[in-house]
Amino acid sequence: MRFASCEHRGRRFAALVEGDSAQPLRGIAELGRGTPSEVLADPPVSDERIALEEVTLLPVVPHPGKIICMGLNYREHVAEGVYEVPDYPVLFAKFADSLIAAGEPIILPPESSAVDYEAELALVIGRQARRIRAADALGAVAGYTVANDVTMRDYQYRTHQWLAGKTWACSTPLGPFLVTPDEIGEPHELDIRLDLNGERMQSANTRQLIFDIPTIIATISEFVPLAPGDVILTGTPSGVGYRREPKVLLRDGDRVVVEIERVGRLENPVAAER
């Protein structure tokens, strides 16, 4: 099944997406803490159907309790940078106000002159998980979605901590849909690619992840409890713009498309902050 967080005529609701229509879930304003896996398995759909083209999509999870991201999780991406292949997952956080929906503009702040793209597979947690074993970790996943971990490289590299480069307001597209694991199948066999203005910039497969999804979830859950609606980004492959020669950085008027096999297509324009 596929789900979305939507707005229509001033009303917000989580919805089951079937074909070209959205079917609101009764009493649920958005995907997140109130939509654990057991709710999504038997969603409380209403009889109402709204044409998908008439709704405004929101970030898949508009207000996650946590957004935790993987860095340096594809070997070729590590090789194009200045780091060694990690022997422990490289983790950092984002804040919820960094999230935008499919179709919303990625905002270029005037302070940064090095804004870069990063195609990523993201997952949403569907049940409480603390110190979960890797063997059980995929059972904690409510579904998968597409992310673009847009990064202000000049701020990222100002310190050893990446936070300042990773969580600018209105910079991280997440969506368009949450796709349940039964539709995805094996999450480590998904083609992932990014096009900038129609030109292919990133192309890989999730089988190339250094740390697989169970390892990521198990590692995070050692030090922080995971809850329904928490979002995890799994890392980007090689081809980022900052490591190209010459550099390819996002500019006002650009259009970025991230596609992940069986998960979806996430398209966003780029706009300078006005």
MIDOSE-1310 file (N, C-alpha, C; in nm, 2 decimals, decimal comma, always signed):
residues 274
mrfa	+0,08/-0,12/+0,00/+0,00/+0,00/+0,00/+0,09/+0,13/+0,00; +0,03/+0,23/-0,04/+0,09/+0,36/-0,05/+0,01/+0,46/+0,03; +0,08/+0,55/+0,11/+0,01/+0,64/+0,19/+0,08/+0,78/+0,17; +0,00/+0,89/+0,20/+0,06/+1,02/+0,19/+0,00/+1,11/+0,30
sceh	+0,07/+1,21/+0,33/+0,01/+1,32/+0,42/-0,03/+1,43/+0,32; -0,15/+1,48/+0,34/-0,22/+1,57/+0,23/-0,28/+1,69/+0,30; -0,31/+1,79/+0,21/-0,39/+1,90/+0,25/-0,49/+1,92/+0,14; -0,62/+1,95/+0,17/-0,72/+1,98/+0,07/-0,82/+2,07/+0,13
rgrr	-0,82/+2,19/+0,07/-0,92/+2,29/+0,11/-0,91/+2,32/+0,26; -0,79/+2,34/+0,30/-0,76/+2,37/+0,44/-0,77/+2,26/+0,54; -0,80/+2,14/+0,49/-0,80/+2,02/+0,58/-0,68/+1,93/+0,56; -0,62/+1,89/+0,67/-0,50/+1,80/+0,66/-0,55/+1,66/+0,70
faal	-0,49/+1,56/+0,63/-0,53/+1,42/+0,66/-0,42/+1,33/+0,60; -0,41/+1,22/+0,66/-0,33/+1,11/+0,60/-0,42/+1,03/+0,51; -0,37/+0,97/+0,41/-0,45/+0,91/+0,31/-0,39/+0,79/+0,25; -0,47/+0,69/+0,22/-0,43/+0,58/+0,14/-0,44/+0,62/-0,01
vegd	-0,33/+0,60/-0,08/-0,33/+0,64/-0,22/-0,34/+0,52/-0,31; -0,45/+0,52/-0,39/-0,47/+0,41/-0,49/-0,50/+0,47/-0,62; -0,41/+0,44/-0,72/-0,42/+0,50/-0,85/-0,41/+0,65/-0,84; -0,51/+0,72/-0,90/-0,51/+0,87/-0,90/-0,59/+0,93/-0,79
saqp	-0,62/+0,86/-0,69/-0,71/+0,91/-0,58/-0,65/+0,89/-0,45; -0,69/+0,98/-0,36/-0,64/+0,97/-0,21/-0,77/+0,95/-0,13; -0,76/+0,85/-0,04/-0,87/+0,81/+0,04/-0,84/+0,84/+0,18; -0,89/+0,95/+0,24/-0,85/+1,00/+0,38/-0,87/+0,89/+0,48
lrgi	-0,78/+0,88/+0,58/-0,79/+0,79/+0,69/-0,87/+0,87/+0,80; -0,97/+0,80/+0,85/-1,06/+0,87/+0,95/-0,98/+0,90/+1,08; -0,99/+1,03/+1,12/-0,93/+1,08/+1,24/-0,78/+1,09/+1,25; -0,72/+1,08/+1,13/-0,57/+1,09/+1,13/-0,53/+1,20/+1,04
aelg	-0,46/+1,30/+1,10/-0,43/+1,43/+1,03/-0,31/+1,41/+0,95; -0,21/+1,32/+0,98/-0,09/+1,31/+0,91/-0,02/+1,18/+0,95; +0,07/+1,13/+0,86/+0,15/+1,02/+0,89/+0,25/+1,05/+1,00; +0,28/+0,96/+1,09/+0,37/+0,98/+1,19/+0,35/+0,90/+1,31
rgtp	+0,36/+0,96/+1,43/+0,34/+0,88/+1,56/+0,21/+0,81/+1,56; +0,11/+0,87/+1,50/-0,03/+0,81/+1,51/-0,06/+0,70/+1,41; +0,04/+0,67/+1,33/+0,02/+0,57/+1,22/+0,13/+0,46/+1,23; +0,13/+0,39/+1,34/+0,23/+0,27/+1,35/+0,19/+0,17/+1,25
sevl	+0,27/+0,07/+1,23/+0,26/-0,04/+1,13/+0,12/-0,10/+1,14; +0,07/-0,13/+1,26/-0,05/-0,20/+1,28/-0,17/-0,12/+1,22; -0,16/+0,02/+1,23/-0,27/+0,10/+1,17/-0,26/+0,10/+1,02; -0,14/+0,10/+0,97/-0,12/+0,10/+0,82/-0,16/-0,03/+0,76
adpp	-0,15/-0,14/+0,84/-0,18/-0,27/+0,79/-0,33/-0,29/+0,77; -0,41/-0,21/+0,85/-0,56/-0,22/+0,84/-0,61/-0,07/+0,85; -0,58/+0,01/+0,75/-0,61/+0,15/+0,76/-0,75/+0,19/+0,77; -0,79/+0,28/+0,86/-0,93/+0,32/+0,88/-0,97/+0,42/+0,77
vsde	-0,99/+0,37/+0,65/-1,02/+0,45/+0,53/-1,17/+0,50/+0,54; -1,19/+0,62/+0,50/-1,32/+0,67/+0,48/-1,38/+0,64/+0,34; -1,50/+0,67/+0,32/-1,56/+0,64/+0,19/-1,53/+0,75/+0,09; -1,47/+0,86/+0,14/-1,44/+0,97/+0,05/-1,32/+0,94/-0,03
rial	-1,32/+0,98/-0,16/-1,21/+0,97/-0,25/-1,19/+1,11/-0,32; -1,06/+1,16/-0,31/-1,03/+1,29/-0,37/-0,92/+1,26/-0,48; -0,94/+1,33/-0,59/-0,84/+1,31/-0,70/-0,71/+1,36/-0,65; -0,61/+1,28/-0,67/-0,47/+1,31/-0,62/-0,42/+1,45/-0,67
eevt	-0,46/+1,48/-0,79/-0,42/+1,61/-0,85/-0,48/+1,73/-0,78; -0,58/+1,71/-0,70/-0,65/+1,82/-0,63/-0,59/+1,84/-0,49; -0,51/+1,74/-0,44/-0,46/+1,76/-0,30/-0,32/+1,82/-0,31; -0,28/+1,88/-0,20/-0,14/+1,93/-0,18/-0,07/+1,83/-0,10
llpv	+0,04/+1,77/-0,15/+0,11/+1,68/-0,07/+0,20/+1,75/+0,03; +0,21/+1,69/+0,14/+0,30/+1,74/+0,25/+0,42/+1,65/+0,26; +0,53/+1,68/+0,33/+0,63/+1,58/+0,35/+0,56/+1,46/+0,41; +0,61/+1,34/+0,37/+0,55/+1,22/+0,40/+0,52/+1,21/+0,55
vphp	+0,61/+1,24/+0,64/+0,59/+1,26/+0,78/+0,62/+1,40/+0,81; +0,52/+1,48/+0,83/+0,55/+1,63/+0,85/+0,62/+1,66/+0,98; +0,59/+1,59/+1,08/+0,65/+1,62/+1,21/+0,71/+1,50/+1,28; +0,81/+1,44/+1,22/+0,88/+1,33/+1,29/+0,94/+1,36/+1,42
gkii	+0,94/+1,27/+1,51/+1,00/+1,29/+1,64/+1,15/+1,30/+1,62; +1,21/+1,22/+1,53/+1,35/+1,22/+1,50/+1,37/+1,20/+1,35; +1,47/+1,27/+1,30/+1,53/+1,25/+1,17/+1,67/+1,22/+1,18; +1,71/+1,09/+1,16/+1,85/+1,05/+1,17/+1,90/+1,00/+1,04
cmgl	+2,02/+1,05/+1,00/+2,07/+1,03/+0,87/+2,21/+0,96/+0,87; +2,23/+0,88/+0,77/+2,36/+0,82/+0,75/+2,45/+0,90/+0,65; +2,57/+0,91/+0,69/+2,67/+0,97/+0,60/+2,77/+0,86/+0,56; +2,83/+0,88/+0,44/+2,94/+0,79/+0,40/+2,90/+0,64/+0,40
nyre	+2,79/+0,61/+0,33/+2,74/+0,48/+0,33/+2,74/+0,41/+0,19; +2,81/+0,47/+0,09/+2,84/+0,40/-0,03/+2,99/+0,42/-0,06; +3,06/+0,31/-0,09/+3,20/+0,32/-0,10/+3,25/+0,42/-0,21; +3,18/+0,42/-0,32/+3,23/+0,51/-0,42/+3,21/+0,66/-0,38
hvae	+3,11/+0,68/-0,30/+3,09/+0,82/-0,25/+3,20/+0,85/-0,15; +3,24/+0,76/-0,06/+3,35/+0,78/+0,03/+3,47/+0,81/-0,05; +3,50/+0,74/-0,16/+3,62/+0,75/-0,24/+3,63/+0,89/-0,31; +3,51/+0,95/-0,34/+3,52/+1,08/-0,41/+3,54/+1,19/-0,31
gvye	+3,55/+1,16/-0,18/+3,56/+1,27/-0,08/+3,70/+1,26/-0,02; +3,70/+1,30/+0,11/+3,82/+1,32/+0,19/+3,83/+1,22/+0,31; +3,73/+1,13/+0,31/+3,72/+1,04/+0,43/+3,77/+0,90/+0,40; +3,79/+0,82/+0,51/+3,81/+0,68/+0,50/+3,68/+0,61/+0,51
vpdy	+3,68/+0,48/+0,46/+3,56/+0,40/+0,47/+3,54/+0,38/+0,62; +3,42/+0,41/+0,67/+3,40/+0,40/+0,82/+3,38/+0,26/+0,86; +3,42/+0,23/+0,99/+3,39/+0,10/+1,04/+3,28/+0,10/+1,14; +3,21/+0,21/+1,16/+3,10/+0,23/+1,24/+3,01/+0,33/+1,17
pvlf	+2,87/+0,32/+1,17/+2,79/+0,41/+1,09/+2,81/+0,55/+1,13; +2,82/+0,64/+1,03/+2,84/+0,78/+1,05/+2,70/+0,84/+1,05; +2,66/+0,90/+1,17/+2,52/+0,94/+1,19/+2,51/+1,09/+1,22; +2,41/+1,16/+1,17/+2,38/+1,30/+1,21/+2,23/+1,32/+1,21
akfa	+2,19/+1,43/+1,26/+2,04/+1,46/+1,27/+2,00/+1,57/+1,19; +1,87/+1,58/+1,16/+1,81/+1,69/+1,10/+1,69/+1,73/+1,19; +1,64/+1,85/+1,16/+1,52/+1,89/+1,23/+1,40/+1,89/+1,14; +1,28/+1,89/+1,19/+1,16/+1,87/+1,11/+1,13/+1,99/+1,02
dsli	+1,18/+2,11/+1,06/+1,15/+2,22/+0,97/+1,24/+2,23/+0,85; +1,33/+2,13/+0,84/+1,41/+2,12/+0,71/+1,33/+2,05/+0,60; +1,22/+1,98/+0,64/+1,15/+1,90/+0,54/+1,06/+1,98/+0,45; +1,05/+1,94/+0,33/+0,95/+1,99/+0,23/+0,89/+1,87/+0,15
aage	+0,78/+1,90/+0,08/+0,71/+1,80/+0,01/+0,76/+1,79/-0,13; +0,72/+1,68/-0,20/+0,74/+1,67/-0,34/+0,67/+1,79/-0,41; +0,74/+1,85/-0,50/+0,69/+1,97/-0,57/+0,72/+2,10/-0,51; +0,75/+2,10/-0,38/+0,79/+2,23/-0,32/+0,93/+2,27/-0,35
piil	+0,96/+2,40/-0,35/+1,10/+2,44/-0,39/+1,20/+2,42/-0,28; +1,31/+2,37/-0,32/+1,43/+2,36/-0,23/+1,48/+2,51/-0,22; +1,49/+2,56/-0,10/+1,53/+2,70/-0,09/+1,68/+2,72/-0,07; +1,73/+2,80/-0,15/+1,88/+2,83/-0,15/+1,89/+2,96/-0,06
ppes	+1,96/+2,94/+0,06/+1,97/+3,05/+0,15/+2,08/+3,15/+0,10; +2,07/+3,28/+0,12/+2,18/+3,37/+0,07/+2,31/+3,35/+0,13; +2,32/+3,28/+0,25/+2,44/+3,26/+0,32/+2,53/+3,16/+0,26; +2,48/+3,06/+0,19/+2,55/+2,95/+0,13/+2,57/+2,97/-0,02
savd	+2,70/+2,94/-0,06/+2,73/+2,94/-0,20/+2,77/+2,80/-0,25; +2,73/+2,70/-0,18/+2,77/+2,56/-0,22/+2,66/+2,46/-0,18; +2,55/+2,47/-0,24/+2,43/+2,39/-0,21/+2,43/+2,27/-0,30; +2,43/+2,15/-0,25/+2,45/+2,02/-0,32/+2,33/+1,93/-0,30
yeae	+2,31/+1,84/-0,39/+2,21/+1,74/-0,39/+2,26/+1,61/-0,34; +2,17/+1,52/-0,28/+2,20/+1,39/-0,24/+2,08/+1,30/-0,24; +2,07/+1,21/-0,34/+1,96/+1,11/-0,35/+1,98/+1,01/-0,24; +1,86/+0,98/-0,18/+1,87/+0,88/-0,07/+1,74/+0,80/-0,05
lalv	+1,75/+0,67/-0,02/+1,64/+0,59/+0,03/+1,62/+0,63/+0,17; +1,49/+0,66/+0,21/+1,46/+0,68/+0,35/+1,36/+0,58/+0,40; +1,35/+0,56/+0,52/+1,26/+0,47/+0,58/+1,19/+0,54/+0,70; +1,07/+0,49/+0,73/+0,99/+0,54/+0,84/+0,97/+0,42/+0,94
igrq	+1,00/+0,45/+1,07/+0,98/+0,35/+1,17/+0,83/+0,33/+1,20; +0,79/+0,20/+1,22/+0,65/+0,17/+1,24/+0,62/+0,11/+1,38; +0,72/+0,09/+1,47/+0,69/+0,05/+1,60/+0,80/+0,08/+1,69; +0,78/+0,08/+1,82/+0,88/+0,11/+1,92/+1,00/+0,01/+1,90
arri	+1,12/+0,07/+1,91/+1,24/-0,02/+1,89/+1,35/+0,04/+1,98; +1,39/-0,04/+2,07/+1,51/-0,01/+2,16/+1,59/-0,13/+2,17; +1,72/-0,11/+2,14/+1,82/-0,22/+2,14/+1,77/-0,34/+2,06; +1,71/-0,31/+1,95/+1,66/-0,42/+1,86/+1,78/-0,49/+1,79
raad	+1,76/-0,62/+1,78/+1,86/-0,70/+1,71/+1,85/-0,67/+1,56; +1,97/-0,67/+1,49/+1,97/-0,65/+1,34/+1,87/-0,76/+1,28; +1,87/-0,88/+1,33/+1,79/-0,98/+1,27/+1,64/-0,95/+1,27; +1,60/-0,86/+1,36/+1,46/-0,83/+1,38/+1,43/-0,69/+1,33
alga	+1,53/-0,61/+1,28/+1,51/-0,47/+1,26/+1,42/-0,44/+1,14; +1,42/-0,51/+1,04/+1,33/-0,48/+0,93/+1,18/-0,49/+0,97; +1,15/-0,56/+1,07/+1,02/-0,57/+1,12/+0,97/-0,44/+1,19; +1,06/-0,35/+1,21/+1,03/-0,22/+1,27/+1,00/-0,11/+1,17
vagy	+1,01/-0,15/+1,04/+1,00/-0,05/+0,93/+0,85/-0,05/+0,89; +0,79/+0,07/+0,89/+0,65/+0,09/+0,85/+0,65/+0,10/+0,69; +0,75/+0,16/+0,64/+0,76/+0,18/+0,49/+0,88/+0,26/+0,45; +0,89/+0,28/+0,32/+1,00/+0,35/+0,26/+0,95/+0,47/+0,17
tvan	+1,04/+0,56/+0,16/+1,01/+0,68/+0,08/+1,14/+0,73/+0,02; +1,13/+0,84/-0,06/+1,25/+0,90/-0,13/+1,29/+1,03/-0,06; +1,42/+1,05/-0,05/+1,47/+1,18/+0,01/+1,57/+1,24/-0,07; +1,59/+1,37/-0,06/+1,70/+1,44/-0,11/+1,77/+1,52/+0,00
dvtm	+1,88/+1,47/+0,04/+1,95/+1,53/+0,16/+2,04/+1,65/+0,11; +1,97/+1,75/+0,07/+2,03/+1,87/+0,02/+2,13/+1,93/+0,13; +2,25/+1,96/+0,09/+2,36/+1,99/+0,19/+2,42/+2,12/+0,15; +2,44/+2,21/+0,24/+2,52/+2,33/+0,23/+2,66/+2,30/+0,26
rdyq	+2,74/+2,27/+0,16/+2,87/+2,21/+0,18/+2,97/+2,31/+0,25; +2,96/+2,44/+0,22/+3,05/+2,53/+0,29/+3,02/+2,54/+0,44; +2,90/+2,51/+0,48/+2,87/+2,51/+0,62/+2,90/+2,37/+0,68; +2,88/+2,27/+0,60/+2,90/+2,13/+0,65/+3,05/+2,12/+0,69
yrth	+3,14/+2,18/+0,62/+3,28/+2,16/+0,64/+3,35/+2,26/+0,73; +3,27/+2,35/+0,79/+3,32/+2,45/+0,88/+3,37/+2,39/+1,01; +3,31/+2,28/+1,05/+3,35/+2,21/+1,18/+3,35/+2,06/+1,15; +3,39/+1,98/+1,25/+3,38/+1,84/+1,25/+3,24/+1,78/+1,25
qwla	+3,15/+1,87/+1,30/+3,01/+1,83/+1,31/+2,94/+1,88/+1,19; +2,85/+1,80/+1,13/+2,79/+1,83/+1,00/+2,66/+1,91/+1,01; +2,61/+1,92/+1,14/+2,47/+1,98/+1,16/+2,45/+2,10/+1,08; +2,54/+2,20/+1,09/+2,51/+2,33/+1,02/+2,49/+2,32/+0,87
gktw	+2,55/+2,22/+0,81/+2,53/+2,21/+0,67/+2,42/+2,12/+0,62; +2,34/+2,06/+0,72/+2,25/+1,95/+0,68/+2,10/+1,98/+0,72; +2,07/+2,09/+0,79/+1,94/+2,10/+0,83/+1,88/+2,24/+0,82; +1,92/+2,31/+0,71/+1,86/+2,44/+0,68/+1,71/+2,43/+0,65
acst	+1,64/+2,53/+0,69/+1,49/+2,53/+0,67/+1,46/+2,51/+0,52; +1,35/+2,43/+0,50/+1,30/+2,41/+0,37/+1,40/+2,36/+0,27; +1,48/+2,26/+0,31/+1,59/+2,21/+0,22/+1,59/+2,06/+0,19; +1,50/+1,99/+0,26/+1,51/+1,84/+0,25/+1,38/+1,78/+0,20
plgp	+1,37/+1,76/+0,07/+1,25/+1,69/+0,01/+1,23/+1,55/+0,07; +1,11/+1,51/+0,10/+1,08/+1,38/+0,15/+0,94/+1,34/+0,10; +0,94/+1,24/+0,01/+0,81/+1,19/-0,04/+0,82/+1,13/-0,18; +0,72/+1,12/-0,26/+0,59/+1,17/-0,23/+0,51/+1,08/-0,14
flvt	+0,54/+0,95/-0,14/+0,45/+0,85/-0,07/+0,53/+0,77/+0,02; +0,46/+0,71/+0,12/+0,52/+0,61/+0,21/+0,47/+0,47/+0,15; +0,57/+0,39/+0,11/+0,53/+0,26/+0,05/+0,56/+0,15/+0,14; +0,47/+0,07/+0,17/+0,48/-0,04/+0,27/+0,58/-0,15/+0,22
pdei	+0,65/-0,21/+0,32/+0,75/-0,31/+0,28/+0,70/-0,42/+0,19; +0,58/-0,46/+0,19/+0,53/-0,57/+0,11/+0,53/-0,53/-0,04; +0,53/-0,40/-0,07/+0,54/-0,36/-0,21/+0,68/-0,34/-0,26; +0,77/-0,32/-0,16/+0,91/-0,30/-0,19/+0,99/-0,43/-0,22
geph	+0,95/-0,53/-0,13/+1,03/-0,65/-0,14/+1,17/-0,63/-0,07; +1,27/-0,67/-0,14/+1,41/-0,66/-0,08/+1,46/-0,52/-0,10; +1,47/-0,44/+0,02/+1,51/-0,30/+0,01/+1,66/-0,28/-0,03; +1,74/-0,39/-0,04/+1,88/-0,38/-0,07/+1,90/-0,42/-0,22
eldi	+1,80/-0,41/-0,30/+1,81/-0,43/-0,44/+1,73/-0,33/-0,52; +1,75/-0,20/-0,49/+1,67/-0,09/-0,55/+1,76/+0,00/-0,63; +1,74/+0,02/-0,75/+1,81/+0,12/-0,83/+1,77/+0,26/-0,77; +1,87/+0,35/-0,76/+1,85/+0,48/-0,71/+1,93/+0,58/-0,80
rldl	+1,87/+0,69/-0,84/+1,93/+0,78/-0,94/+1,88/+0,92/-0,91; +1,96/+1,02/-0,96/+1,92/+1,16/-0,95/+1,95/+1,23/-1,08; +1,86/+1,31/-1,13/+1,88/+1,39/-1,25/+1,87/+1,53/-1,21; +1,96/+1,61/-1,26/+1,96/+1,76/-1,24/+1,93/+1,82/-1,38
nger	+1,82/+1,89/-1,39/+1,78/+1,95/-1,52/+1,79/+1,85/-1,63; +1,75/+1,73/-1,61/+1,75/+1,63/-1,71/+1,87/+1,55/-1,73; +1,98/+1,58/-1,66/+2,11/+1,52/-1,68/+2,13/+1,42/-1,56; +2,17/+1,30/-1,59/+2,19/+1,20/-1,48/+2,32/+1,23/-1,41
mqsa	+2,30/+1,25/-1,27/+2,42/+1,29/-1,19/+2,46/+1,17/-1,09; +2,36/+1,10/-1,04/+2,38/+0,99/-0,95/+2,31/+0,86/-1,00; +2,37/+0,75/-0,99/+2,31/+0,62/-1,03/+2,38/+0,51/-0,96; +2,30/+0,43/-0,88/+2,36/+0,33/-0,80/+2,25/+0,23/-0,77
ntrq	+2,28/+0,14/-0,68/+2,18/+0,04/-0,63/+2,20/+0,02/-0,48; +2,09/+0,00/-0,40/+2,11/+0,00/-0,26/+2,18/-0,13/-0,21; +2,21/-0,22/-0,30/+2,29/-0,33/-0,26/+2,44/-0,29/-0,23; +2,47/-0,16/-0,27/+2,60/-0,11/-0,25/+2,62/-0,04/-0,11
lifd	+2,51/-0,04/-0,03/+2,53/+0,02/+0,10/+2,64/-0,05/+0,18; +2,72/+0,03/+0,25/+2,82/-0,02/+0,34/+2,75/-0,09/+0,46; +2,67/-0,01/+0,52/+2,59/-0,06/+0,64/+2,45/-0,08/+0,59; +2,40/-0,20/+0,60/+2,26/-0,23/+0,55/+2,16/-0,17/+0,65
ipti	+2,03/-0,18/+0,61/+1,92/-0,12/+0,69/+1,91/-0,18/+0,83; +1,91/-0,31/+0,84/+1,91/-0,37/+0,98/+2,02/-0,32/+1,07; +2,14/-0,31/+1,01/+2,25/-0,26/+1,09/+2,23/-0,12/+1,13; +2,18/-0,03/+1,04/+2,15/+0,11/+1,08/+2,05/+0,12/+1,19
iati	+1,94/+0,05/+1,18/+1,84/+0,05/+1,28/+1,89/+0,00/+1,41; +1,95/-0,11/+1,41/+2,00/-0,17/+1,53/+2,10/-0,08/+1,60; +2,19/-0,02/+1,52/+2,29/+0,07/+1,58/+2,22/+0,19/+1,64; +2,13/+0,26/+1,57/+2,06/+0,38/+1,63/+1,99/+0,34/+1,76
sefv	+1,92/+0,22/+1,75/+1,83/+0,19/+1,87/+1,91/+0,15/+1,99; +2,04/+0,13/+1,98/+2,13/+0,11/+2,10/+2,13/+0,23/+2,19; +2,13/+0,35/+2,13/+2,15/+0,47/+2,21/+2,02/+0,56/+2,21; +1,92/+0,54/+2,13/+1,80/+0,62/+2,14/+1,68/+0,53/+2,10
plap	+1,57/+0,55/+2,18/+1,45/+0,47/+2,14/+1,39/+0,52/+2,01; +1,36/+0,43/+1,92/+1,29/+0,47/+1,80/+1,14/+0,45/+1,82; +1,07/+0,54/+1,75/+0,92/+0,54/+1,77/+0,86/+0,55/+1,63; +0,73/+0,51/+1,62/+0,66/+0,53/+1,50/+0,67/+0,67/+1,45
gdvi	+0,69/+0,69/+1,32/+0,71/+0,82/+1,26/+0,85/+0,87/+1,25; +0,94/+0,81/+1,32/+1,08/+0,85/+1,31/+1,13/+0,82/+1,17; +1,21/+0,91/+1,12/+1,26/+0,90/+0,98/+1,41/+0,87/+0,98; +1,46/+0,78/+0,90/+1,60/+0,75/+0,88/+1,63/+0,76/+0,74
ltgt	+1,74/+0,83/+0,70/+1,79/+0,84/+0,57/+1,92/+0,75/+0,56; +1,93/+0,68/+0,45/+2,03/+0,57/+0,45/+2,16/+0,60/+0,38; +2,18/+0,73/+0,34/+2,30/+0,77/+0,27/+2,29/+0,78/+0,12; +2,39/+0,86/+0,06/+2,38/+0,89/-0,08/+2,50/+0,82/-0,15
psgv	+2,47/+0,78/-0,28/+2,58/+0,73/-0,36/+2,67/+0,84/-0,42; +2,77/+0,79/-0,50/+2,86/+0,89/-0,56/+2,79/+0,97/-0,66; +2,86/+1,08/-0,70/+2,81/+1,17/-0,81/+2,77/+1,30/-0,75; +2,79/+1,33/-0,63/+2,75/+1,46/-0,57/+2,82/+1,57/-0,64
gyrr	+2,75/+1,69/-0,65/+2,80/+1,80/-0,73/+2,93/+1,86/-0,68; +2,95/+1,86/-0,54/+3,06/+1,93/-0,49/+3,19/+1,86/-0,52; +3,19/+1,73/-0,55/+3,31/+1,65/-0,57/+3,34/+1,64/-0,72; +3,26/+1,71/-0,80/+3,28/+1,71/-0,95/+3,38/+1,82/-0,98
epkv	+3,44/+1,80/-1,10/+3,53/+1,91/-1,15/+3,50/+1,95/-1,29; +3,44/+2,06/-1,31/+3,41/+2,17/-1,21/+3,29/+2,13/-1,12; +3,28/+2,19/-1,01/+3,17/+2,16/-0,92/+3,03/+2,19/-0,99; +2,93/+2,11/-0,95/+2,80/+2,13/-1,00/+2,71/+2,16/-0,88
llrd	+2,67/+2,29/-0,86/+2,60/+2,33/-0,74/+2,46/+2,37/-0,78; +2,36/+2,36/-0,69/+2,23/+2,40/-0,72/+2,21/+2,55/-0,73; +2,13/+2,59/-0,83/+2,11/+2,73/-0,86/+1,96/+2,75/-0,88; +1,92/+2,88/-0,86/+1,79/+2,92/-0,88/+1,74/+2,88/-1,02
gdrv	+1,62/+2,82/-1,02/+1,56/+2,77/-1,14/+1,59/+2,63/-1,18; +1,68/+2,56/-1,11/+1,71/+2,42/-1,14/+1,59/+2,33/-1,10; +1,59/+2,21/-1,15/+1,49/+2,11/-1,12/+1,56/+1,98/-1,09; +1,53/+1,92/-0,97/+1,60/+1,80/-0,93/+1,50/+1,68/-0,92
vvei	+1,53/+1,57/-0,97/+1,44/+1,45/-0,97/+1,52/+1,34/-0,91; +1,47/+1,28/-0,80/+1,53/+1,16/-0,74/+1,43/+1,04/-0,77; +1,47/+0,93/-0,82/+1,39/+0,82/-0,84/+1,45/+0,69/-0,78; +1,37/+0,62/-0,71/+1,41/+0,49/-0,65/+1,31/+0,38/-0,69
ervg	+1,37/+0,28/-0,75/+1,29/+0,17/-0,80/+1,19/+0,12/-0,69; +1,06/+0,11/-0,74/+0,95/+0,06/-0,66/+0,91/+0,15/-0,54; +0,98/+0,26/-0,52/+0,95/+0,35/-0,41/+0,89/+0,48/-0,46; +0,94/+0,53/-0,57/+0,88/+0,65/-0,62/+0,97/+0,75/-0,68
rlen	+0,91/+0,86/-0,73/+0,98/+0,97/-0,80/+0,95/+1,10/-0,72; +1,06/+1,17/-0,68/+1,05/+1,29/-0,60/+1,11/+1,40/-0,68; +1,03/+1,50/-0,72/+1,07/+1,61/-0,81/+1,05/+1,74/-0,74; +1,16/+1,83/-0,74/+1,15/+1,96/-0,68/+1,22/+2,06/-0,76
pvaa	+1,16/+2,18/-0,77/+1,23/+2,29/-0,82/+1,33/+2,35/-0,72; +1,42/+2,44/-0,76/+1,51/+2,50/-0,67/+1,49/+2,65/-0,69; +1,49/+2,72/-0,57/+1,46/+2,87/-0,58/+1,54/+2,94/-0,47; +1,59/+3,05/-0,51/+1,67/+3,14/-0,42/+1,57/+3,19/-0,31
er	+1,61/+3,20/-0,19/+1,53/+3,26/-0,09/+1,50/+3,41/-0,12; +1,37/+3,44/-0,11/+1,33/+3,58/-0,15/+1,31/+3,66/-0,02
